[in-house]
Amino acid sequence: MSELKGKIDFTLFVSVSNANPNGDPLNGNRPRINLDGYGEISDVCIKRKIRNRFQDLGQRVFVQPDDRADDGFRSLKERAESCEELNKEISKKKKANRDLCAQIACKEWIDVRSFGQVFAFKGEDVSFGVRGPVSIHQAVSLSPVDIISMQITKSVNSEAGKESKASDTMGTKHRIAYAVYKLMGSVNVQLAEKTGFSQEDAEILKESLKTLFENDASSARPDGSIEVCRMYWWQHVEKTPAVSSGKIQRSFKMNEVSRPSKFEDYGITWELDGCVKPEVFDFV
């Protein structure tokens, strides 16, 4: 596997149509919004979807939810113990080489060498952490969002013996009518050298981002309700380019739209002198 050619920046514009992209469990699972009314999708949610796409592309992933576990393990500890090389080193207890443990974990799982991971389990004498090169920002909508709520009911009771409908037959669903979110991220070369994140891994990440919402349908996110509209991918030559990530992200120009109905309403363009030209992928 070849070393990463240079720092990478990327930006995705994601449309949401009559869906809940990321519910807030502390607010009745309503779509997340900030104090100014702009919609948000947490970085944790985005990383989960990237990991799912890694799995779909045949990559080994350490952090797997139970409903998508493809190796039969039901916990992170079980999955870590399944790696003979890692388990052998950890069994040395206080004599274990933590740097070697991190190196083994990075080689074994793509999400560990991408995002990093803390390995600390109850009953184990050895704990270690990996700092990953791929950083993901929380996604924020380009305009304030309108949240639509509707009451729903079940047609039957959950338990027998009740003459009237139980209280759990009532519920509420929330959705966003339409919004476009901006998702940003980057890949740090210095950290990639430490974890072994390669140029081939970067290509897998790129493919995962292109198809971020494939195989992600649910009642809150029906198929086709969330999609990547456009993606920008900057592959720099330098480890530390003269143009910062912040300046790259501030160089987007777009229309101010209070009630968008389609992605094209924003007329998004990007231009910055002295910066490598991005690959642009349009999906609408």
Secondary structure, DSSP 8 states (H G I E B T S, - for coil): --B--S-EEEEEEEEEEEE-SSEEGGGTTEE-B-TTSEEEE-HHHHHHHHHHHHHHTT---SS--GGG-SSS--SHHHHHHT-HHHHHHHTTGGG--HHHHHHHHHHH-HHHHHHEEEE--TT-S--EEEE-SEEE--EEEEEE--EEEEEEE-SS-SSSS-SS--GGGEEEEEEEEEEEEEEEEEE-HHHHHHHT-BHHHHHHHHHHHHTTTTT---SSS-TTSEEEEEEEEEE-SSSS-SS-HHHHHHTEE----SS-SSGGGG--EE--TTS---EEEE--
